[in-house]
Amino acid sequence: MDGAEQRLNETTWPHTAGHIAPDPRDTALLLIDLDALRANYRRLRDMAPGAETAAVVKADGYGLGAVPCARALAAEGARTFFVATLGEALDLRPALPEATIYVLDGLAPGAAEHFVAAQLRPVLGDLAEIEEWAGYCRATGYAGPAAIHLDTGFNRLGLDMTGVQALAARPEWLEAFDPALVMSHLACADTQGDPKTDVQATLFDEMRALLPPAPASLAASGGIQLGPRYHYDMTRAGVALYGGQALEGAPPMQPVVTLLARIATVREAGPGDTVGYGAAHTLTRPSRIAIVTAGYADGYIRLLGGSDAREGAHGFIGPHKVPVLGRVSMDLTAFDVTNVPGALARRGGWIELLGPRLTVDELAARAQTIGYEVLTSLGPRYTRHFIGG
Ligand SMILES: *Cc1c(COP(=O)(O)O)cnc(C)c1O
């Protein structure tokens, strides 16, 4: 339908015009601006000029698509990538045959051969993992580059001080493989001046001093923005690449995602009528209601809904702000389009649920969560369109 593209253009950035030809099978469109992703990478790299900027593309590139995002980042100069799981690393490897890929969740028992076959590096987080990796490398003669994860107060993954001392007492383990990186992770890097951050950095230095010298990495997106004290030899940029705010009060990154949901139908209802499950929202005026084909199963979080007691989130149709009406359903959400010209708010049109005017963090705040969760909840039903790159 030839009006479809025109309606899309009216609701999105001018530079996407002509790039996106919606298909009748699309229920919603997730537009991913790879130029913005690359600009964010450059900005984070320039903040830590003495360090290598690695890119974290776990959870399918924070929900946006790990392979296209990683390719764009590699084109921008990223050489080292972090994912969470072995499966994610195996999916990424064919796209980036030359890159260094670390697996943050470490080495599951018996997994060493899978790492070696795809030239992947485990982030070794406890003594048993180190012993197994060292044993495998010794038995096979594989050089075994890997990271050693130190826990400086997070109590999640990594060796604590007792573990570091025990490791230092086992030089035969450290000689059996290549400890190519020593890393730790900050618990409170989302807040400027949190005393825990310095406690962790100091402990990181004390722990590193007990181990053979190796490149070090402490900062993720928040730590990069906290300053050079935390940059070491490599930073691990994640959410900020994708436009999320990692450090409270930091200037916003460039928005990377726009989400447009298709209007399935527009209906009319009047004062006293209620909308949706629980009859939670009662209309107070003659209203036009657009029903879009995205709901909480698509990451449009249920807490974004409204009720008589609480205003919900809103979206946009062109310049028009459209509030959510009632509860968000699994696959559908209702928006109040009473004030929007009929030519824009009609079957086959689009409502922008997320985008430069309504960022992942703003939407997250509405849903009492964080931008990370909004991004990683973006579901598989969306058609992902990559722009630029
Ligand atoms: C997820 C993760 C990162 C990236 O964190 P962001 O806050 O998204 O930048 C870096 N390091 C580790 C260990 C992680 O788990």
The ligand as a Gaussian input file, in Angstrom:
#p B3LYP/6-31G(d) Opt

LIG

0 1
 C       27.125000      -6.300000      31.165000
 C       28.530000      -6.120000      31.563000
 C       29.270000      -5.051000      31.047000
 C       28.650000      -3.926000      30.261000
 O       27.927000      -3.133000      31.163000
 P       27.187000      -1.784000      30.729000
 O       26.743000      -1.181000      32.007000
 O       26.036000      -2.222000      29.880000
 O       28.146000      -0.964000      29.974000
 C       30.625000      -4.998000      31.339000
 N       31.190000      -5.935000      32.126000
 C       30.497000      -6.966000      32.658000
 C       31.194000      -7.934000      33.534000
 C       29.146000      -7.078000      32.415000
 O       28.446000      -8.081000      32.968000

